[in-house]
Amino acid sequence: MHYDIVIVGGGAGGLELASRLGRRLGGRHGKRRVLLIDRSSFHIWKPTLHEVAAGTLDVHQEGISYSILGRSNGFNFLLGDLATFDPVAKRLTLKAITGEDGQVLVPERAVSFTFGVLAIGSGSNLFGTPGAEQAHLLERTEDAEAFHARLLAAFTKASFAEDRIMRVAIVGGGATGVELAAELIEAHRELLGSLGDEQRFRLDIAVVEAAPRILNGLPAKIAEKATLALERKGVAVKTGAKVLAVHPDRLETSQGVLRADLIVWAAGIKAAEGNKAFGLDINAGNQFVVNERLETSSPDVWALGDCAAAPWKDGKLVPARAQAAHQQASYLERVLVARLNQGRVAAPFVYRDFGSLVSLGDHKGVGALMGGLGGPNFFIEGLLAKWAYMSLHLDHHRAILGVWRTATLALARLLQERVSGRLKLH
């Protein structure tokens, strides 16, 4: 198989780029020229994985098939996990797909390309912590679904336990850890409404952060508001606490031992170890080093999103945020269309920080908007911040589905909540 443009990774940036290019090239013409590859068959916006984990977002309703997206946006889709990537020969191979019994369903495949884009995201950084691999991660939809299954089992166990207490420890006070804590509180509150007095149990959540404050990469005012909101919900926020070891039922920290029935690791970001084998320059975090035009060390190969170490300002890198991947996809659309037409885009990629928003559960949120335009003091909170946070999710859907389909999806989600409730107990 050969395609003019091959995009590996169907996250926010990769999918938006494929959709933009497919629509730009048009219909069948786009499907012959643009290929998107991902190891999953359907797409979930990664910033919502904490909602899937808590059960407040139904993955079967929210997930969108890549094949259907390809048909409506004019690109082709191939299911597969990247095995090798040769930037010089402009060729990649995908691992064979096997069934549950080990039988090969789809053999190893090779794809050649004229232009390649790597958008394979990143994972958690365990920092070499002993036992950290035992904790739940929230890197993929499968991780969130596995945690949700364990959560429901733990809920059931706690409702009949002698002490009627369930303990959750979240390692990492970044956006994922903070939002997961708030969403678990909401899930527990919803669950209690369906239980009799004899089955009610207490949920103890601790957010463990090694830095002096949570949300360390965001403005201090956001961190202060988020800390106060979590503490009011009963969440124990433990800052300056380094995790020394992880055990199945407890954390060893620099501030003592913390018991836990469920442990989630949401600290740090690190790209995949396999990136070292692709023949491209990488940094200490295994990210592909790119220049101001998002070009890797090999001609005609670009990288975007969390897997790319893109220069920003004052020696900093473009942060690993969905808004960065969105902007990079828009920029690379222009670059690749120009290259297909034997031209070039001279202007470099310029990241504009539009601020940060953090969801703190139902009808609550905090954030600083227009961080690159109006200054970090443009602060919003409460229901307004929650609506702004939800609008980011809808804007991503708009980019891949269009306005009317996005409106239909939002309405369907609202009606489903009205019928079956916000919490998914299955």
Secondary structure, 3 states (H helix, E strand, C coil): CEEEEEEECCCHHHHHHHHHHHHHHCHHHHHHHEEEEECCCEECCHHHHHHHHHCCCCHHHHCEEHHHHHHHHCCEEEECCEEEEECCCCEEEECCEECCCCCEEECCEEEEEEEEEECCCCEECCCCCCCHHHCECCCCHHHHHHHHHHHHHHHHHHHCCCCCEEEEEEECCCHHHHHHHHHHHHHHHHHHCCCCHHHCCEEEEEEEECCCCCCCCCCHHHHHHHHHHHHHCCCEEEECCCEEEEECCEEEECCEEEECCEEEECCCEECCHHHHHHCCCECCCCCEECCCCCECCCCCEEECHHHEECECCCCCECCCCHHHHHHHHHHHHHHHHHHHCCCCCCCCCCCCCCEEEEECCCCCEEEEECCCCCCCCCEEECHHHHHHHHHHHHHHHHHHHCHHHHHHHHHHHHHHHHHHCCCCCC
